Amino acid sequence: MKYGARNNIIATVKSMKKGDIMSLVKYDITQPAEMASVLTTESAEDLDLKPGDKVQLIIKAIHVLPVKGEK
């Protein structure tokens, strides 16, 4: 299965709360993952980012796409 999201995190389904239309699925992260972001150069300069800096990543997205391995 192909999907467009480039960043991925390996996780295990922790719980599910099913509704009539939508379901809430919570995950436990089971494997560290590399993340990437795109931001303006002005923002990067304002943050004075450089390799080795410790930062907190806040993920702002409208979709988290669960992809189950092929059988």
C-alpha positions in Angstrom: 0.0 0.0 0.0 1.4 3.4 -0.9 0.6 6.5 1.1 1.8 10.1 0.9 2.9 10.8 4.4 6.7 10.9 4.6 7.2 10.9 8.4 6.2 7.7 10.1 6.3 6.3 13.6 5.9 2.6 14.5 3.2 2.2 17.2 0.9 -0.3 18.8 -2.9 0.2 19.1 -3.5 0.9 22.8 -7.2 1.5 22.9 -10.2 2.2 20.7 -13.4 4.1 21.4 -15.9 3.5 18.6 -18.7 6.0 17.7 -21.4 5.9 15.1 -19.3 7.9 12.6 -15.8 8.4 14.1 -13.6 6.3 16.3 -10.8 7.4 18.6 -7.7 5.2 18.5 -4.9 5.7 20.9 -1.4 4.4 20.2 1.8 3.5 22.2 4.9 4.5 20.4 7.2 1.4 20.1 10.1 2.6 17.9 11.9 5.9 17.9 11.5 7.7 14.6 13.1 10.6 12.8 10.9 13.5 12.2 11.3 16.4 9.7 9.7 19.9 9.5 9.6 22.7 7.1 9.7 26.2 8.5 10.6 29.7 7.2 14.2 30.6 7.3 13.2 33.6 9.4 11.7 31.2 12.0 14.8 29.0 12.0 17.0 32.0 12.5 14.8 33.4 15.3 15.1 30.0 17.0 18.9 30.0 16.3 18.6 26.3 15.4 21.8 24.3 14.8 22.8 20.6 14.8 22.9 19.2 18.3 20.3 21.5 19.8 17.6 19.9 21.9 14.1 20.9 20.9 10.6 19.9 21.7 8.6 18.9 18.6 4.9 19.8 18.6 3.1 18.1 15.9 0.3 20.1 14.4 -1.6 18.0 11.8 -5.1 17.3 10.7 -4.4 13.6 10.1 -2.6 10.7 11.7 -2.8 7.8 9.2 -2.6 4.3 10.7 -1.2 1.9 8.2 -1.3 -1.8 9.0 1.3 -4.1 7.5 0.4 -6.3 4.5 -0.5 -9.9 5.1 
